[in-house]
Amino acid sequence: MLCLKLLLRRTQARLAHPCHSGNNPLVEIRAWEKRYRSRERPAEDCYAAPAPLLIETARKLRPGKALDLACGTGRNALWLAEHAWKVTAVDGARSAIRVLLDRVSDRHLKIDTRVADLEKHEFEIVPDAWDLIAMCYYLQRDLFAPAKRGILAGGVLLAIVHITHPGEDAATSHRLHPGELKTYFRGWEILHYYEGRPRDASHKRLVAEIAARKCGIQKPETR
């Protein structure tokens, strides 16, 4: 009976979170496509405020080149573009990018959008090219290394991921253990680290947040 309850709980979690559909990127992208095309998609997909961590971090930096990975409908990319950043936004769901392009047009902004399956590495993160890279509510462990290489010396990478709750048996493909996120940034200057309830109202599960600066001679000028 206990095993059955655990299986049911995990199945419900996968259904509740389209991006958590296992290890099949095609299944995940199709799930998100269905969500973005649905007339009943949650308001946060299109209208939620940017992640507090992104705002806090970007406001301390001189605007430069920013990369928003798994951008969804662009709440973070739009904020960056509105604040003088040159933004590239990438997502595997074509429907999400369509929504973002409509919003870019409505606001008379300029964002370079790309439809690419990140799990298949269809988008190349050029090394030493970005002042800021954001990975918000998207976990792909093998993306950390190319994202870190993509940051210019003195640039900042920020990430927000879900973490396991107390009592859960193990990390999964879509959640990290508490403390695990920081291990990906050894040798970097940790500007911010937080674990706990999300500060972003559109999410409920426990999260880990990090903003880390790549060590080097040059640093983005602060305001």
VEXDO-156197 format. One record per residue (C-alpha): x, y, z; residue number from 1. Coordinates in Angstrom, 1 decimal, decimal comma. Example, Ala and Ser with C-alpha at 12.3 -4.5 7.8 and 13.67 -1.06 7.14 Angstrom:
// residues 2
<site c1="12,3" c2="-4,5" c3="7,8" pos="1"/>
<site c1="13,7" c2="-1,1" c3="7,1" pos="2"/>
END
This chain:
// residues 223
<site c1="0,0" c2="0,0" c3="0,0" pos="1"/>
<site c1="2,8" c2="2,4" c3="0,8" pos="2"/>
<site c1="4,5" c2="1,7" c3="-2,5" pos="3"/>
<site c1="1,2" c2="2,3" c3="-4,3" pos="4"/>
<site c1="0,8" c2="5,7" c3="-2,6" pos="5"/>
<site c1="4,3" c2="6,7" c3="-3,4" pos="6"/>
<site c1="3,8" c2="5,8" c3="-7,1" pos="7"/>
<site c1="0,5" c2="7,7" c3="-7,2" pos="8"/>
<site c1="2,2" c2="10,8" c3="-5,6" pos="9"/>
<site c1="5,0" c2="10,8" c3="-8,2" pos="10"/>
<site c1="2,6" c2="10,3" c3="-11,1" pos="11"/>
<site c1="0,5" c2="13,2" c3="-9,9" pos="12"/>
<site c1="3,6" c2="15,4" c3="-9,6" pos="13"/>
<site c1="4,6" c2="14,6" c3="-13,2" pos="14"/>
<site c1="1,1" c2="15,5" c3="-14,4" pos="15"/>
<site c1="1,1" c2="18,7" c3="-12,5" pos="16"/>
<site c1="4,4" c2="19,8" c3="-13,9" pos="17"/>
<site c1="4,7" c2="19,3" c3="-17,6" pos="18"/>
<site c1="8,5" c2="19,9" c3="-17,5" pos="19"/>
<site c1="8,8" c2="17,0" c3="-15,1" pos="20"/>
<site c1="7,8" c2="14,3" c3="-17,5" pos="21"/>
<site c1="10,9" c2="12,1" c3="-17,1" pos="22"/>
<site c1="13,9" c2="11,9" c3="-19,4" pos="23"/>
<site c1="12,2" c2="12,3" c3="-22,8" pos="24"/>
<site c1="12,8" c2="15,8" c3="-24,1" pos="25"/>
<site c1="10,1" c2="15,4" c3="-26,8" pos="26"/>
<site c1="7,5" c2="14,4" c3="-24,3" pos="27"/>
<site c1="8,4" c2="17,4" c3="-22,1" pos="28"/>
<site c1="8,2" c2="19,9" c3="-25,0" pos="29"/>
<site c1="4,9" c2="18,5" c3="-26,2" pos="30"/>
<site c1="3,5" c2="18,9" c3="-22,7" pos="31"/>
<site c1="4,6" c2="22,5" c3="-22,6" pos="32"/>
<site c1="3,3" c2="23,1" c3="-26,1" pos="33"/>
<site c1="-0,1" c2="21,9" c3="-25,0" pos="34"/>
<site c1="0,0" c2="24,1" c3="-21,9" pos="35"/>
<site c1="0,9" c2="27,2" c3="-23,8" pos="36"/>
<site c1="-1,7" c2="26,7" c3="-26,5" pos="37"/>
<site c1="-4,4" c2="26,0" c3="-23,9" pos="38"/>
<site c1="-6,9" c2="28,8" c3="-23,3" pos="39"/>
<site c1="-6,8" c2="27,8" c3="-19,6" pos="40"/>
<site c1="-3,0" c2="28,1" c3="-19,2" pos="41"/>
<site c1="-2,2" c2="29,7" c3="-15,8" pos="42"/>
<site c1="-1,9" c2="33,4" c3="-15,8" pos="43"/>
<site c1="1,7" c2="33,2" c3="-14,5" pos="44"/>
<site c1="2,8" c2="31,7" c3="-17,8" pos="45"/>
<site c1="2,2" c2="35,1" c3="-19,5" pos="46"/>
<site c1="1,8" c2="37,7" c3="-16,9" pos="47"/>
<site c1="3,7" c2="36,9" c3="-13,8" pos="48"/>
<site c1="6,3" c2="39,3" c3="-12,6" pos="49"/>
<site c1="10,0" c2="38,6" c3="-13,3" pos="50"/>
<site c1="11,8" c2="36,4" c3="-10,8" pos="51"/>
<site c1="12,9" c2="38,6" c3="-7,8" pos="52"/>
<site c1="16,5" c2="37,2" c3="-8,0" pos="53"/>
<site c1="16,8" c2="38,3" c3="-11,6" pos="54"/>
<site c1="15,6" c2="41,9" c3="-10,8" pos="55"/>
<site c1="17,9" c2="42,1" c3="-7,8" pos="56"/>
<site c1="20,9" c2="40,8" c3="-9,7" pos="57"/>
<site c1="20,5" c2="42,7" c3="-13,0" pos="58"/>
<site c1="19,9" c2="46,1" c3="-11,2" pos="59"/>
<site c1="23,4" c2="45,9" c3="-9,8" pos="60"/>
<site c1="25,0" c2="45,4" c3="-13,2" pos="61"/>
<site c1="25,6" c2="47,6" c3="-16,2" pos="62"/>
<site c1="23,4" c2="46,3" c3="-19,0" pos="63"/>
<site c1="25,1" c2="44,1" c3="-21,5" pos="64"/>
<site c1="24,4" c2="40,8" c3="-23,3" pos="65"/>
<site c1="21,9" c2="38,5" c3="-21,5" pos="66"/>
<site c1="20,8" c2="35,0" c3="-22,3" pos="67"/>
<site c1="17,6" c2="33,6" c3="-20,9" pos="68"/>
<site c1="17,5" c2="29,8" c3="-21,1" pos="69"/>
<site c1="14,1" c2="28,1" c3="-21,0" pos="70"/>
<site c1="12,6" c2="31,5" c3="-21,2" pos="71"/>
<site c1="9,0" c2="30,4" c3="-21,5" pos="72"/>
<site c1="6,8" c2="33,3" c3="-22,5" pos="73"/>
<site c1="9,5" c2="35,7" c3="-21,5" pos="74"/>
<site c1="8,7" c2="37,3" c3="-18,2" pos="75"/>
<site c1="12,4" c2="37,6" c3="-17,4" pos="76"/>
<site c1="13,6" c2="38,3" c3="-20,9" pos="77"/>
<site c1="11,0" c2="41,2" c3="-21,3" pos="78"/>
<site c1="12,1" c2="42,8" c3="-18,0" pos="79"/>
<site c1="15,8" c2="42,7" c3="-19,1" pos="80"/>
<site c1="15,0" c2="44,2" c3="-22,6" pos="81"/>
<site c1="13,0" c2="46,9" c3="-20,9" pos="82"/>
<site c1="16,1" c2="47,8" c3="-18,9" pos="83"/>
<site c1="18,5" c2="48,2" c3="-21,8" pos="84"/>
<site c1="19,9" c2="44,6" c3="-21,9" pos="85"/>
<site c1="20,6" c2="43,0" c3="-25,3" pos="86"/>
<site c1="18,6" c2="39,8" c3="-24,8" pos="87"/>
<site c1="18,6" c2="36,4" c3="-26,4" pos="88"/>
<site c1="15,7" c2="34,1" c3="-25,2" pos="89"/>
<site c1="15,7" c2="30,4" c3="-25,9" pos="90"/>
<site c1="12,9" c2="27,8" c3="-25,3" pos="91"/>
<site c1="11,9" c2="24,5" c3="-26,8" pos="92"/>
<site c1="8,2" c2="25,3" c3="-27,0" pos="93"/>
<site c1="7,4" c2="27,1" c3="-30,2" pos="94"/>
<site c1="4,1" c2="28,2" c3="-28,7" pos="95"/>
<site c1="5,8" c2="30,0" c3="-25,9" pos="96"/>
<site c1="8,1" c2="31,9" c3="-28,3" pos="97"/>
<site c1="5,1" c2="33,0" c3="-30,3" pos="98"/>
<site c1="3,5" c2="34,5" c3="-27,2" pos="99"/>
<site c1="6,8" c2="36,2" c3="-26,3" pos="100"/>
<site c1="7,1" c2="37,6" c3="-29,8" pos="101"/>
<site c1="3,6" c2="39,1" c3="-29,5" pos="102"/>
<site c1="4,5" c2="40,7" c3="-26,3" pos="103"/>
<site c1="7,8" c2="42,0" c3="-27,7" pos="104"/>
<site c1="5,8" c2="43,6" c3="-30,5" pos="105"/>
<site c1="3,2" c2="45,1" c3="-28,2" pos="106"/>
<site c1="6,0" c2="46,7" c3="-26,1" pos="107"/>
<site c1="8,1" c2="47,8" c3="-29,0" pos="108"/>
<site c1="11,1" c2="45,9" c3="-27,7" pos="109"/>
<site c1="13,8" c2="43,9" c3="-29,4" pos="110"/>
<site c1="14,7" c2="40,4" c3="-28,3" pos="111"/>
<site c1="16,5" c2="37,7" c3="-30,3" pos="112"/>
<site c1="14,3" c2="34,6" c3="-29,9" pos="113"/>
<site c1="15,3" c2="31,0" c3="-30,6" pos="114"/>
<site c1="13,3" c2="27,8" c3="-30,6" pos="115"/>
<site c1="15,7" c2="25,1" c3="-29,5" pos="116"/>
<site c1="15,6" c2="21,9" c3="-27,5" pos="117"/>
<site c1="18,1" c2="22,5" c3="-24,8" pos="118"/>
<site c1="18,3" c2="18,9" c3="-23,7" pos="119"/>
<site c1="19,5" c2="18,0" c3="-27,2" pos="120"/>
<site c1="21,9" c2="21,0" c3="-27,1" pos="121"/>
<site c1="20,3" c2="22,5" c3="-30,2" pos="122"/>
<site c1="21,4" c2="26,0" c3="-29,0" pos="123"/>
<site c1="25,1" c2="26,5" c3="-28,8" pos="124"/>
<site c1="26,1" c2="28,7" c3="-25,8" pos="125"/>
<site c1="29,2" c2="30,5" c3="-27,2" pos="126"/>
<site c1="32,0" c2="30,6" c3="-24,7" pos="127"/>
<site c1="32,9" c2="34,0" c3="-23,1" pos="128"/>
<site c1="30,0" c2="35,8" c3="-24,8" pos="129"/>
<site c1="27,5" c2="36,7" c3="-22,1" pos="130"/>
<site c1="27,4" c2="39,2" c3="-19,2" pos="131"/>
<site c1="24,4" c2="37,5" c3="-17,7" pos="132"/>
<site c1="22,8" c2="34,1" c3="-18,1" pos="133"/>
<site c1="19,5" c2="33,2" c3="-16,4" pos="134"/>
<site c1="18,3" c2="29,6" c3="-15,8" pos="135"/>
<site c1="15,0" c2="30,1" c3="-13,9" pos="136"/>
<site c1="12,9" c2="27,1" c3="-12,9" pos="137"/>
<site c1="14,7" c2="24,9" c3="-15,4" pos="138"/>
<site c1="17,0" c2="22,1" c3="-14,3" pos="139"/>
<site c1="19,3" c2="20,3" c3="-16,8" pos="140"/>
<site c1="22,5" c2="19,2" c3="-15,0" pos="141"/>
<site c1="24,6" c2="19,0" c3="-18,1" pos="142"/>
<site c1="23,7" c2="22,6" c3="-19,0" pos="143"/>
<site c1="25,6" c2="24,1" c3="-16,1" pos="144"/>
<site c1="29,0" c2="23,5" c3="-17,7" pos="145"/>
<site c1="28,4" c2="25,2" c3="-21,1" pos="146"/>
<site c1="26,5" c2="28,0" c3="-19,3" pos="147"/>
<site c1="29,4" c2="28,7" c3="-17,1" pos="148"/>
<site c1="31,8" c2="28,7" c3="-20,1" pos="149"/>
<site c1="29,5" c2="31,1" c3="-21,8" pos="150"/>
<site c1="29,9" c2="33,8" c3="-19,1" pos="151"/>
<site c1="32,5" c2="36,5" c3="-19,6" pos="152"/>
<site c1="35,0" c2="37,0" c3="-16,9" pos="153"/>
<site c1="33,3" c2="39,0" c3="-14,2" pos="154"/>
<site c1="29,9" c2="38,1" c3="-15,6" pos="155"/>
<site c1="27,0" c2="36,6" c3="-13,6" pos="156"/>
<site c1="25,1" c2="33,3" c3="-13,9" pos="157"/>
<site c1="21,9" c2="33,0" c3="-11,9" pos="158"/>
<site c1="19,7" c2="29,9" c3="-11,4" pos="159"/>
<site c1="16,6" c2="28,9" c3="-9,6" pos="160"/>
<site c1="15,7" c2="25,2" c3="-9,3" pos="161"/>
<site c1="13,4" c2="23,1" c3="-7,2" pos="162"/>
<site c1="14,8" c2="21,1" c3="-4,4" pos="163"/>
<site c1="13,7" c2="18,0" c3="-2,5" pos="164"/>
<site c1="11,5" c2="18,4" c3="0,5" pos="165"/>
<site c1="12,6" c2="17,0" c3="3,9" pos="166"/>
<site c1="11,9" c2="13,2" c3="3,9" pos="167"/>
<site c1="12,1" c2="12,7" c3="0,1" pos="168"/>
<site c1="14,3" c2="9,9" c3="-0,7" pos="169"/>
<site c1="16,5" c2="11,3" c3="-3,5" pos="170"/>
<site c1="17,0" c2="14,0" c3="-6,0" pos="171"/>
<site c1="15,3" c2="13,5" c3="-9,4" pos="172"/>
<site c1="15,8" c2="14,7" c3="-12,9" pos="173"/>
<site c1="13,9" c2="17,8" c3="-12,0" pos="174"/>
<site c1="14,9" c2="18,5" c3="-8,4" pos="175"/>
<site c1="18,2" c2="18,9" c3="-6,6" pos="176"/>
<site c1="19,2" c2="18,0" c3="-3,0" pos="177"/>
<site c1="19,5" c2="20,9" c3="-0,6" pos="178"/>
<site c1="23,0" c2="22,3" c3="-0,9" pos="179"/>
<site c1="23,6" c2="20,6" c3="-4,3" pos="180"/>
<site c1="23,2" c2="23,7" c3="-6,5" pos="181"/>
<site c1="26,1" c2="25,5" c3="-4,8" pos="182"/>
<site c1="28,4" c2="22,6" c3="-5,7" pos="183"/>
<site c1="28,1" c2="23,5" c3="-9,4" pos="184"/>
<site c1="29,8" c2="26,9" c3="-8,7" pos="185"/>
<site c1="33,0" c2="26,0" c3="-6,9" pos="186"/>
<site c1="35,6" c2="28,7" c3="-7,6" pos="187"/>
<site c1="33,0" c2="31,3" c3="-8,4" pos="188"/>
<site c1="32,1" c2="34,3" c3="-6,2" pos="189"/>
<site c1="28,7" c2="33,6" c3="-4,7" pos="190"/>
<site c1="26,8" c2="36,8" c3="-4,7" pos="191"/>
<site c1="23,5" c2="35,3" c3="-3,4" pos="192"/>
<site c1="22,4" c2="31,9" c3="-2,2" pos="193"/>
<site c1="19,0" c2="31,0" c3="-0,8" pos="194"/>
<site c1="17,1" c2="27,8" c3="0,0" pos="195"/>
<site c1="13,5" c2="27,7" c3="1,1" pos="196"/>
<site c1="10,0" c2="28,7" c3="0,0" pos="197"/>
<site c1="10,0" c2="30,4" c3="-3,3" pos="198"/>
<site c1="9,9" c2="34,2" c3="-3,3" pos="199"/>
<site c1="8,2" c2="33,9" c3="-6,7" pos="200"/>
<site c1="4,4" c2="33,7" c3="-6,1" pos="201"/>
<site c1="3,9" c2="31,5" c3="-9,2" pos="202"/>
<site c1="5,7" c2="28,6" c3="-7,7" pos="203"/>
<site c1="5,0" c2="26,5" c3="-4,6" pos="204"/>
<site c1="7,8" c2="23,9" c3="-4,1" pos="205"/>
<site c1="11,0" c2="24,6" c3="-2,2" pos="206"/>
<site c1="13,7" c2="26,2" c3="-4,3" pos="207"/>
<site c1="17,4" c2="26,9" c3="-4,3" pos="208"/>
<site c1="18,5" c2="30,3" c3="-5,8" pos="209"/>
<site c1="22,0" c2="31,3" c3="-6,7" pos="210"/>
<site c1="23,7" c2="34,2" c3="-8,4" pos="211"/>
<site c1="27,4" c2="33,7" c3="-8,9" pos="212"/>
<site c1="30,1" c2="35,8" c3="-10,6" pos="213"/>
<site c1="32,8" c2="34,2" c3="-12,8" pos="214"/>
<site c1="36,2" c2="35,1" c3="-11,4" pos="215"/>
<site c1="38,4" c2="37,1" c3="-13,7" pos="216"/>
<site c1="40,1" c2="40,4" c3="-14,3" pos="217"/>
<site c1="37,1" c2="42,2" c3="-15,7" pos="218"/>
<site c1="33,9" c2="42,8" c3="-13,9" pos="219"/>
<site c1="30,7" c2="44,3" c3="-15,1" pos="220"/>
<site c1="30,4" c2="47,9" c3="-13,8" pos="221"/>
<site c1="27,8" c2="48,3" c3="-11,1" pos="222"/>
<site c1="25,4" c2="51,2" c3="-11,0" pos="223"/>
END
